[in-house]
Amino acid sequence: MAWYLWLLVALAAAVVLLLAVVLGRVIAFRPRKEEAFPAFPVQCDEAKAVSDLAEMIRCKTVSDTDESREDDAEFAKFEALLPRLFPAVYKACPLTKPSKRSLLFYWKGKDSSKARVLMAHYDVVSVEQSLWQKPAFDGIIEDGVLWGRGTLDTKGTLNGILQAAEQSIRAGFVPQNDIYLAFSGNEETNGYGAPSIVRYLREQGIRPALVCDEGGAVVEKVFPGVKEPCALIGIAEKGLCNLRFTVEGKGGHASAPPPHTAVGVLSRACVRAEQRPFPARLSVPAKEMFDVLGRRSTFVYRLIFANLWLFGGLLNAICKKSGGELNALMRTTVAFTQMQGSKGMNVLPPHAEMVANLRILCGESVESAKAYLQKVIADDSVKIETVYGMDPSNVSETEGEAWEMMKRAVSQTWQGALVSPYLMLACSDSRHYGEISDRVYRFSAMALSKEERASIHGNDERIPLEKVCRTVEFYLRLIAQF
């Protein structure tokens, strides 16, 4: 047989072997058998839960990076409201205020060796009232929906925690382990509320065996090829960095411009950064999410996720083209958000600057992200400085008692939902708790539609009344395990 025929036979054999390996991995890439958690019926006083949340919404606890612009009276109003709504909590759980914008309740259990922390924040972002259908701070209840800033982010979860605690205490429940109810009042500004609580707990020698904060939710149609609702529990969150890019120009009249003005140089830097995005990489949370949900996907996507060693490039191309959440799971992202130059329409800018908001993938850092952009832009005339930055959080464990507690409470509350780890793209107060715990989980205890998720920090934030009660039910089931 001629040598080229042997070559063809060898190539054909290699292709057959490759197909056998690929298809074999797809066949094996099936959903794992999940534990069937027994039903755990609980009851929620919907009227009280809704009424109390509406009263919380009527407190305009809008935080600001400049604290002098905050309305202290509204924060005081909120703090004064809580003992009236939750007298049993205040009677049974001593309150400590580690800082001006933090509330920490201590619910003593039978054992102090495995403390748990339930978190939320009571500050909210500002609103542009003219863009809302209803007043943002009136707590209006209409057609089975409660309207208002904070219903989802995160007075809704704070209310769920306190409702569950109040109801459990009134029923005579004593937790097996200590529980801390930790609420901050300046999460939206990356403020000192949560760090002061963490510092206090660390000084007391407390290392929580479980921390639950805002984060993922029960969502649909967010993972390719998966039809079932997915309950996403964040086991880590990306870092955050704001970079300022500046270029100095000569100024002067715009009638005789140079080849590139300062704004033009900045624009070229922006294009270079956008054309060369950060390399795709599978972080631990993304790997675990792909492993759990990828097994539930359609054949084509299972083909990809079961053989990322072969189709990683294809997945990267899909992510680049689609952008959005899937792309953000795979790489550090850069979003240019601000640019300014000359104040005059016919004046060359003597100084121009732009700002980029980066969300940094686990395993990278503020400094490594900055260095990558300097390399990509490759222009010494563009100066880059860090305005604010924090590295990605630690990655929490998805094995052991704490994770099983979260899965059980979620599965019992949203039956049929696929529980999966994921990487939280936004930032939360929970990142601070990585200093004292390796079991920090981010789950907002709500089933949220795409429209509802868009209203967080947006317009017309609101929550169906049934979901207010479902949040309480989740915390009742979680607390019962403590």
NUNU-212246 format. One record per residue: x, y negated, z negated of N, C-alpha, C in turn. Coordinates in pm, whole numbers, plus 50000, padded with zeros to 5 digits. Each point is the difference from the previous one (the first is absolute). Layout:
BEGIN
XYZXYZXYZ
...
This chain:
BEGIN
500865011950000499144988150000500894987650000
499624990550084500794987850011499994992449867
501084992049979500144992949871498844990549974
499484993750107498914990349980498705007049961
499855012750043498825007549957500105003449853
501245003649957500195002449856499694987249920
500384988850055499744987249932498494997549988
499275002750110498554998249996499355009349899
500475012549996499465009649904500274995349857
501204994949976500374995249866499144988049960
499804990850097499174988349971498565004249971
499485009450080498635004749978499875006549864
501005007949962499975006649869500044989749888
500814989450019500104989449899498664992849984
499344997450115498694993349995498975008749930
500015013050032499065009249936500255000549850
501275000649963500355000349858499564987249931
500234988750066499604987049942498494999549980
499245004250103498555000049989499535009349888
500675011449986499635009449895500224993849862
501134993049984500294993549872498984989149971
499744991750101499064988749983498615005149966
499505009650077498665005249976499925007749869
501095007149966500015007249873499894990549881
500684988650011499934990149891498614993849992
499354998150115498644994450000499045009849934
500135012750034499115010249943500175000749848
501244998549954500265000649856499614987149929
499864989250078499714986849942498504998549978
499505007749905498585000349968499784994149860
498794995649970499754994649866500325010149891
500664995349896500285008549886498735001949917
499935011049931498855002549914500044990649881
498954992349983499934990349892499185005549884
500384995849881499255003949882498604993950004
498995008149971498624995249995499714995449857
499934987049982499774994849865498525001349964
499715004449880498595001449959499324986449991
498695000150023499244987549989500084994649858
500014986749988500064993649868498994988650000
498735003249972498954989750006500234989049896
499844987650042500064988549909498884990550038
499684991349908498954990250026500534986049978
499584991250087500414986049993498764991249985
500084990249912498934990249985500174989650110
499365002750115500224991550116499604985549974
498904997949932499534986349975501054992149922
500555006149895501024993149921501284997950082
500435010350072501244999050077499914988950104
498884999050068499824989750103499894986249936
499214998949895499814987149933501314994749943
500775008949938501264995749940500994995450108
500075007450111500914996150107499584986550059
498714997950014499514987150052500444988549910
499965002249868500454989549908501494997550013
500795010650021501434998250019500294991950127
499225002650105500214992950127499754985149983
499124996449908499684985849978501104992449927
501055007049960501184993449943500994997850114
500324987550031500854996750115501475001149962
500435012249979501375002449955500965000550120
500114988950069500864999050118501424996749954
500945008750032501394997649960500724992250109
501094993549961500774991750093501475001049964
500874999450101501435000449972500424988049915
499244989250011500184988349911498945000949892
500385004949882499025002649895499254987549955
500584988450023499334987649961498734997650081
499895006950114498804998550084498915010149964
500295008949906498995009649956499034993449903
498805005549994498994994949908500025008649875
500734995549897500135007849877498645002749935
499054990850018498685001849939499305012250057
500195002850129499375011650061500625013049950
501324999949980500665011849943499555002149856
499874989149925499525001149861498565005049997
499204995550095498635004550012499945015150023
500905004950086500035014350028500395007949875
501024995549931500455007149880498934999849891
499254989049989498934999149900498815008850036
499855002950130498885008250046500165014749960
501225004950001500245014449983499515005649866
500274993549885499515005949874498485000449991
499334991150071498545000450001499495011650083
500685002950111499585010950087500435013649948
501145000649931500575012849959500374999949851
499024998549913500294999049856500645012649942
499645011850048500575012349946501495000950032
500394995450119501425000050037500774990749907
499454988349975500704990349915500075004849855
499025007749958500005005149863500985011649983
500095008750100500825012149988501434998250052
500214990150086501294998750069500644986449971
500994999649912500674987349971500544993550128
499844986850008500434992450117501314992849972
500945001650092501264992749995500104991650128
500564987949987500234991550116501494997550015
500695008650075501444998150016500394986850067
499054993950072500254987050063498664993150020
500064987950049498794992050022499035006750096
500535007350097499165006150102500065015249993
499865005549880499995014649989499175004249879
499245010950018499185005949895500355014849991
500315004649879500385014049981499235005949882
499115009550031499215006849897500645013549968
500035003149871500585012849956498885008849946
499745011050071498975009649961500725012149942
500005001149869500785010449933499385013750023
500865009650036499565013750017500465008949887
499785012950016500415009649898501525002150000
500624997050115501435002350018500584988150075
501174995649961500634988550066501155003850091
500185012950027501155004550077499844998150150
498764999050048499754998650143499014988650026
500454987949984499134988550020499634998450148
498814995050026499554997250137499684985150010
500124994650120499714985850024499024998750115
498904992749977499054996750105500114985050025
500244996250125500334986250034498984993550093
499984986849996499304991950099500464985649979
499604991150089500294985749977498714992050014
499924989249925498774992149998500144986650072
501164997050053500114988150083499595003450143
499634989850076499565001950138500664989550088
499935002250131500534990250094498924989550029
500424989050057499084989050029499085003650117
499004991850021499045002450108499844987450084
499595002050126499554989150086498495001450007
499314993149910498585002249980499184998050127
500424991050088499234997350122499935012250091
500905009649981500035012050083499235011749939
499454998049881499255010549930498504998550027
499315011450002498544999650013499324996649867
500665003749889499454997649867501064992949916
499584992949896500974993949910500925010749940
501294997450001500995010249963500065002749851
499514990849918500135001749855498664999449927
498935002850072498674999949936499555013849956
500695010450042499605013549962498615003650048
499704996650123498665002350055499795014950029
498855005249956499595013750029498814999550094
500185005750118498964999050102500055012250091
498845006350022499895011550089500995011049965
500135002749870500855011049956501494997350007
500394987350010501414996350012500334988749903
501165000849936500504989349914501084992550076
499804986850017500934991850075500944992749904
501254998350044500894991449922501465003750009
500834990049983501445002150000500405008049876
500675011150024500445008649890499185012649984
498895001250073499195012249987500825012350037
500914998550097500855011150042501424998749946
500474987949984501424997749968500124990049884
500155005049873499705013349954499144999649873
499114990049993499085000049886499075012150005
499805005250120499175011950012500605011949927
501325002150014500645011149929500184996849852
500284987449968500104996149859498685002849929
498914996550067498675002849944499795015049985
500435007850099499855014549992500745005849880
501214995249977500805004849886499314996749868
499594987649985499414995849872498625006149979
499215001750106498715006849986500205014349951
500965007050061500255013949962500515000949856
500884990749962500525000049863498904996849900
499194990050030498904996149910499035011649981
499625006450109499055011049994500595011949923
501275003050024500645011349932500144997549851
500384988049964500164996649857498665000749929
498964994850063498675000549939499525014449981
500455008850089499595014149989500845007649899
500974993249937500835006449899501215007250055
500324997750128501145006850060501324994549947
500895008949961501364996349959500965006950096
500804992450075500905006450097501065008449932
500455010250071501055008549946501304992249985
500234990850096501224991949999499664985150003
500944991949956499804985549999499714994950141
499134990050007499694993550127500214984949985
500664994250098500174985550004499214994550119
499214989949974499264993050105500744987050025
500644999050116500944989050027499504991350115
499744987349970499444991050100500864987350009
500354996350122500804987950021499184989350070
500434987649984499254988850055500734992050104
501115005450053500674993150111500705009950094
499335010950027500535009950095500094994150140
499024991950039499954994850135501164990650032
500684995249898501144991150020501315006649958
499985013349989501185007449953500494994449868
499044997449911500304992949877500545008649887
500054994149882500675006049884499075008549914
498715000650031499055007149915500375014649981
500125007550110500345014349991501425002349948
501014992550048501335002149945500074998149848
499214990749948500014997949854499405011949928
499005006450061499415012149939501015011450003
500675001850114501015010650011501124997849899
500414987649987501064997049903499565003649857
498764996749969499465003249867499965015249977
499515007550100499935014549986501405006249987
500944994750077501365005249992500604997549861
499744988249946500514996949866499395008949893
498785004850028499345009149905500425014650023
500865002350097500475013550030498985008650071
499074993850071498915007350067500375002550146
499995012750039500225004050138498755007450048
499104993050069498715005950037500135012750083
499175009849967499955012550076499134998550124
499274988950011499184997250118499664985149999
500114993750116499584986150019499104999850124
498834993949987499084999150113499664985450026
500294995350119499764986150038499264999750133
499754988150051499364998450131500905005650110
499415002450115500795005050112499145006250107
500145013250017499245006950102498535000749966
499235005550091498565001349982499535012250078
498715002549994499425010650083499604993450132
500635004350109499824993450129499765010350108
499524995350113499725008850114500694994750124
500365009250089500584996750131501284991749989
500835003449904501274992849987501195008750039
499765013250011501085009050039499615006950129
500894999950099499635005450133499545014549994
498825002350057499485013650013499295005649878
499924992349892499345004749877498634993549989
498955008349991498634995049994499514998349856
500525008149909499524999449861500464987049933
499254995449899500474988549922501295003749927
500894990549989501315002349937500134991249876
500315006349888500274992649876501504998449989
500484987950027501434997450005500494994349868
500935007049938500574995749873501444995750025
500284987449981501344994950023500985005349897
501105005850048501035004949908501234990850004
499944989950085501054990050007499464988150077
500714988949996499604988550081501234993750063
499804994050114501104993750072500494987749926
501244996450029500544987649944499484988150077
500284988249947499514987550059501164990250010
500084993050111501054990150017499514988950092
500234987649961499764988650086501354994050038
500284999450129501264994450049499744986950074
500864990249976499914987350072501144999250102
499674997150124500964998650109500094985250036
501194994350002500144985750029501044997750109
499764989650078500934995650104500104984949992
501224995050002500224985549998500214995150144
499294989350037500144994050133500554985949990
500154993550117500534986450001498904989449995
498775004150023498924990250003500074991550126
499324988749997500014990950115498695000450077
499994993050113498784998850080499815012550086
498765004050016499705012350074500134998550150
500264987750049500094997950145501275005750061
501025002349917501265005850052500425011649911
499275011050005500235011149907501235008350038
500595006749902501075009550027499405012850059
500815009550045499465012650057499095007449902
500364999649871499185006649898499894991049879
498784996249965499804992249878500085009349880
499984994349881500025008249878498815009549996
498854995250046498815008650005500205011250102
500624996850112500265010250101500945010849948
501034996149925500945009849944499275009049900
499154994049918499225008049905499065009550073
499404995150107499075008450077500725012250058
501224997750049500785011250055500305010149889
500314995149880500275009049887498765008149965
498854993550004498735006749971499755011250100
500204997050129499775010050105500955011849985
501274997249970500975010849983499605009349885
499554994049890499595008149885498775008550033
499054994350073498795007450033500265010850104
500974997750088500295009950103500845011549948
500644998149887500815010749942499545002649856
498845006149985499485002749865500945009149922
499815000349870500805008649915499835014650044
501045008049985499905014150039498915007249921
499335009250066498985008249934500705010349910
499385002549886500565009749907498885005549914
500055012949973498985006349916500404999049854
499324991649925500224999149857499325011949932
500325002349874499405011249926498474998949997
499424988349969498524999249999499395003050137
500644995250107499465002750134500115014850035
501125006249964500155014450025498905007949931
499744996549875498985007449925498614997650057
499734987750044498714996950061499835007550131
501025000050084499925007250127499835015049977
500635005049895499895014349973498585003749954
499384991549919498655002949950498954997650108
500014988150060498944996450095500295005350140
501285001150035500345005350132499465014050020
499945007949894499485013650008498495000250028
499344988749974498554999150021499654993350133
501014996650077499794992550122499665009250117
499794994150117499715007650121501265006950049
499845009050096501135008250047501154991450050
499704989950080501074991850058500814993249890
499324994349901500734993349893500705010049909
499415011749980500705010349922501275004450074
499915000250130501175003350082501154990249971
499644987249989501014989749973500515000949857
499075000249902500414999449860500705012849955
499705011250063500675012649965501395000950062
500264991450098501275000750072500624986150015
500094992849889500574986650007501465000350042
500685011249977501385001450045500114998750152
498885003050069499974999450146499254987850050
498904996649931499124989450048500104987149917
501064998849922500164987849920500064987650088
500665001050113500084988750092498644996250055
499175010150029498664997350050499174992949892
500095004849876499274993649890500464985649983
501304997850011500544986549989499434991050108
499915005250124499464992150111498534996749977
499245009849947498594997749970499864989149895
500845000649897499944990349892500334985950051
501064999050081500394987050054498884993750082
499355008350081498964994850089498744996149925
499645008149900498754997549929500144989349893
501214998949941500174990649889499125004149884
499614990649917499075002749891500565008949892
499095007149930500375007349879500925011850030
499745007550109500845011550029501444995750028
500174989250075501344994850027500674995349872
499244993649913500554994849875500445011149906
499415011850014500425011549919501385004950040
500414997050124501205006050058501234991149997
499844987349971501164991150011499804987449914
501094993149975499934986549944499404991050107
499034991949963499344991350097500394985449978
499944992450109500314985749997498844992550063
499434990749926498924991750054500404985449986
500204993250113500334985749996498714992349975
500004992249895498764993949953499974984850007
501174993649999500034985450000501154995150086
499794988450066501074993350075499724985150002
501064992249989499844985550010501274993750057
499804988750068501124992850058499814985149982
500054992850108499884985549993498574995949965
499904988549932498694994549966499434991650115
500844996750095499544992050114499935008450126
498964997550080499845007950122501084997050103
500634988749993501044996450097501374998449935
500195006749888501254999049926500635013849988
501295001050037500705012749984500195003149851
499775012249961500095003249857501455000449951
500354991749899501335000949941500155012449911
498865005649966499985011949913498735008050033
500155013050016498845008750024500135012449914
498875005149958500045012049917498765008550023
500145012849971498875009250004500175009949885
498885006249963499995009349888499445013350047
500635010849955499525013550029499685007149870
498915007550003499615008349886500355014450033
500875006149921500425013750022499395009349897
499615011950042499565010649910500995011550016
500765002649894501205008250010499715014549963
500435009050087499755014249983500845005849886
499455010149934500735006949894501355004850052
501044998549920501345004050041500804988750059
499364988650026500694988150049499924989249892
500544988450028500064989449899499874986350065
499844989949919499944986350049501284996650076
501145003649943501284996750062500215007550130
499645012850005500195007650123499084995050111
498794995649963499064994750099500514986850057
500524991649913500564987250045501195002250092
500865009549965501185003050082499595005250138
498945008150004499545005450129499544988650092
499254990549945499514988950082501134991050047
500984998049915501164992050042500705006650119
500095013249996500655007450108499174999350128
498705001549988499114999950117499974986250065
499914989649919499904986350055501334995750061
501095004149936501354997850055500234985650043
499694990649912500184985950031500414992849870
501244995749995500514993749878499354986549972
499374994150103499354987149977498685001549924
499495012349990498775002749925500385004449859
499744991849903500315003249862498815007249936
500285010749927498935007949937500204999949849
498974996349928500065000049854498775007149943
500185006349886498905006949932499264990349912
498724998050030499154991449917499545007749877
499585012250023499535008749891500145014350046
500405008749912500135013950040499965009749885
499435011750025500025010849902500075013150077
500845008949951500205012850067498785009049985
499905010550082498895009549988499955006449862
498845004849962499835006449870500625013949998
500075005649882500365014149988498895008650060
500325012450033499005009550051499575009149886
498705000949977499485008149890499825014650040
499965008549900499885014450022498595003950044
499915010450082498695005350041499855014549954
500675003349894499845012949935499894997649850
499305008949933499904998849856498664994849952
499894998349871498734996949933499404986850046
500814989650009499464986750034499374999950138
500715005650099499465000450136498725008450005
499985011249928498825008449999498814992949936
500254991849899498934992149939499384990550102
500854993250076499514990950102499195007550106
500555011150049499305007850103498665005049950
499965004849876498765005449945498934989249992
500354988449944499014989349985499514995050135
500914999050097499624995550134499095010350067
500395012649995499235010650066498625001849939
499894998149870498705001449935499104988250028
500594988550034499204988050024499634998450147
500935003550088499734999250145500185014150058
499005008049982500095014050042500155000950152
500915008350043500255001750143501094991150054
500484990449922501084991350046501335007449991
500874997550096501335005950001500934991049918
500545005349892500874992149914501445001050051
500604988550025501354999950057500844988949941
501305002649983500914989049966500124990750120
500404987649974500304991150111500904988749951
500534992450093500864988749969499164987350006
499924993149889499234987649995500784989050072
499344993350093500684990050084500084986549931
499014996949917500004987349928500715001849866
500104989249924500675000449870498974998849888
500335005549886499114999449885500824998949873
499314997849889500674999349870500635013349960
499515010950058500445013249957501495002350022
500614992650093501425002250027500864997649876
499544991149912500774997049880500085012149906
498995008550007499945011449908500995011050037
500624998950117501035009550037501174999849904
500144989149923501074999049901499785009749884
498745003749976499715008049880499235012850031
499685002550127499255012150034500305004550143
500065013250020500165005350135498695006350050
498914996049937498685004950040499034988350011
500294991350097499204988050024499195002250127
498674999449986499125003150113499104988050031
499784998050130499294988150047498725004350071
498874998249931498725004350056498924990849948
499264993650091499034989849962498615005449965
499835013050002498775006449953498754994950069
500074998750131498864995950080500085006650137
498855002450060499935004150140499764987350081
500974996150081499924987150068499965001650152
499074993150062499934999750146501084990650053
500215000550130500984991250063499624985449977
498714997050009499514986349980500244995649856
499755008849906500204996549859501484997849971
500865008350056501444998149979500464986650058
499414996050112500384987350062499594988049917
498995001749914499534988849918500894997349879
500905009349968500954997949891500984989150044
500044989249926500774988050034499394992950121
498875004850049499354993850113498694993549959
499084999550095498704993749975498945010449967
498974995649925498835008349970500345012849925
500934999349907500315011649917498765004049922
499695012950001498785004749935500075015049981
499105005249916500005014349972498575005049984
499645011150065498685006149977499885004449854
498834998649943499815002949858500325014549966
499715009150091500285014149975501495002349977
500834992250069501455001649987500514994649868
499314990349944500364995049866499905011449900
498905007550010499765011149908500965011650026
500335002550125500895011050033501404997649943
500424987449998501304996749940500015003549851
498924996849932499895003449857500075015149982
499325007450085499995014649990501415005750015
500774994450092501385004850016500794998449870
499914988249939500774997749879499485008349882
498715002749998499475008949896500635013850012
500145004950122500575013350021501515000049973
500654989250034501444999349975500294999049850
499274991449930500194998249856499705012949924
499025007450047499635012549930501165009949996
500944998850094501165009050003501144995349910
499924987549956501084994249921499965005049855
